[in-house]
């Protein structure tokens, strides 16, 4: 199905700027701009009408309605097996990002959603948040931060490395951050369902916290929680938004074009940094327990 927005010149230019990295050639003389991602194609006509097509078209259409203060939004059709009312149930949901990235902090966010937020949340397509690009995260993440009550903690690399050297493995660090987020946020919503995107068994999770003075225990552990609870998906989006903000600052501060994830390109960049700045320079920007560090050293020798 096609979704069309009627825009003015300034609004159309904003859409073009947003999708410029996905621009494709077109022979249609009536088209001002055409872009295509894996999930949606965007056509901006010379009349400044914008058409969205593809599996994610309704989400993009709704996002721009919200961003441009338009009045029309379309509710995405659900499958027979889905339960939109249960998905948007009042709850606190927590998720983490940055655990697979050599560069950048580890960020946990617990988000609290209430019934009054549901109409707004349904316009954003957040139930498919794993498919959301970083460009879109930068937009809707800010909107969610302005509307949703949340608790967010960022474990920056210096502190991450220090805690890892004290015996905290990745899952223990996750448990520590999630527990802190829950303790903060449940003060504002003491009787609310609390959901955690499960990364280990409940028994092991609480064992990781056995040295903490206060532990929040009334937790619903579930795998793929982001697809089952909107609160978890929102927590993930806000956490990713914060991660991207921190990442931008790290690039500016370090003077290097830092890369997300862990790959051979990351190995090569890390080797370059070690040769130019020394290994100790990395502690502020990277997780030193990653095998990436050894791979980079191997590239130098």
C-alpha positions, 0 to 999 in steps of 0.5 A, a space after each residue: 500500500 502507498 502512503 502519501 504526504 502533501 508537504 511544502 518545500 521546506 518540509 520536503 527538503 527535510 525529508 530529502 536530507 533525512 534519506 540522502 544516504 539512501 538516494 537512488 537514480 530515477 528516470 521519472 522527470 516528475 520526481 525530485 528525489 528517490 531513496 530506497 532502504 531494505 524496508 521502504 522506498 521514498 519518492 519526493 515529487 516536484 509537487 512536494 508530495 512524498 510517497 512511502 512504499 514497502 513493508 515499513 511504509 506505514 511506520 515511516 509515514 506515521 513518523 513524518 506525520 508526528 515529526 511535521 505536526 500533521 494530524 493524520 496517522 494510520 494504525 498498522 494492521 496487526 496479525 491475528 496472533 498479535 495482541 496490541 492491547 497486551 503489547 502496550 500494557 502499562 509496565 516498566 521495561 528495560 533493555 541494554 545496548 552497546 554490549 556488542 560494540 568494541 567502541 562506546 559505552 554500555 547503556 541501559 534504559 528502563 522505560 515506563 509507559 502508561 495508557 495516555 501514551 499509547 496513541 502516540 506510541 502507536 504512531 511510531 512503529 516501535 514494535 519493530 524497533 530492531 529494524 529501526 535505523 540509527 538515523 530514525 533512532 536519532 529522531 524518535 529517540 528524542 521524541 520518546 525522551 521528551 514524553 516517556 518517564 525513564 531511568 537510564 544509566 551509561 557505563 562509560 569505557 573507563 568505568 567498564 574496564 575498571 569493573 571488568 578488571 574487578 571481576 565483573 563479566 558482561 552479564 554481571 554488569 548488565 544485572 548491576 545496571 538493570 537493577 539500578 534502573 529498576 530501583 530508580 524508576 519503581 519509585 515513580 511506579 511502585 505497583 507496575 509490572 516490571 519486564 526484563 529482556 532476559 539475557 541469563 536465567 533468573 537464578 543467575 541474574 540474582 546471583 550476580 547481585 548477591 553483593 548489592 545492598 538493595 535488589 529489585 526482585 519482582 521482575 518478569 523475565 522474558 526472551 525477545 521482550 522487545 516484541 512483547 512489551 512496548 516498554 522494553 522496546 522504548 527502553 531499547 530505543 532511548 538507550 540506543 539514542 543515548 549511545 549514539 549521542 555518546 558515540 558522536 562525542 567520542 569521535 569528536 574527542 578522540 579524533 578518530 572515525 570510530 566504528 560501531 560493532 566488532 569487525 575486521 574494519 574495527 580491528 584495523 582501526 584499533 591497530 592504527 590507534 595503538 600504533 599512533 597513540 598507544 594501547 592506553 589511549 583506548 581505555 577511554 573509548 573501548 572495551 578492553 576485554 574484547 578479542 578485538 584488542 588482540 586481533 588489532 595487536 596481531 595486525 601490528 606484529 
